[in-house]
Amino acid sequence: MLRKSLALALPALALVATLAGSVQASQPKWGARTTLTQVGDRLVFTGGDFFTEEGAPVTRRVYRLVRDGFTVMGEVPPSRTRPADRFAGEGVTSYRLRPQDYDKTFQVEVYAGVVSNYGSEGVWVEWGGRNAQSGERPNRSEPLVAHAPGLSDTAALVREEMLAAANAQIRLWRAQGLSGREIARTRIARARALLLAGSR
């Protein structure tokens, strides 16, 4: 009788040991709602506040942007996928508005993924999730009506683009060995100084 009990117990102990040796995580949950804001001619998303009860890091996010109820960017990932699988909208945190987008209502949804290692079952990415308190799913922003950027918005965007171009050229000159004094005498450096002074 004792031998029979041991024979039945050994497979169960082996299963427990296997599970103890594997790193597992559950679908992520969220505490803070994702946000959607307009900056000039762009919509900018935040990733929400995702976590797992086991403390496993949430390393992936997929964003799905909806305009008047129809998807314009991204997709909803399945609940479990292989790590090599990639999805439209993954890691994308902004969207450039077009004229047909103005006066339309937008919402963004974010889905978070966490890597789970199930030993013999392999490594999976589990996507979620539900709100930690209410169970609301998915993590969806408040609605936002996009508006055409005003003159001040457009001027700020142009200034940012000009500064980015000037900074790129100055970095190139430095890499080519030009001195700070030589760079300062160029029209690009002088124009950059004026742009910076105007932002103060």
Summary of the structure (lengths in Angstrom):
residues: 200
radius of gyration: 25.6
end to end distance: 86.4
largest distance: 94.9
contacts: 535
relative contact order: 0.17
helix: 34%
strand: 27%
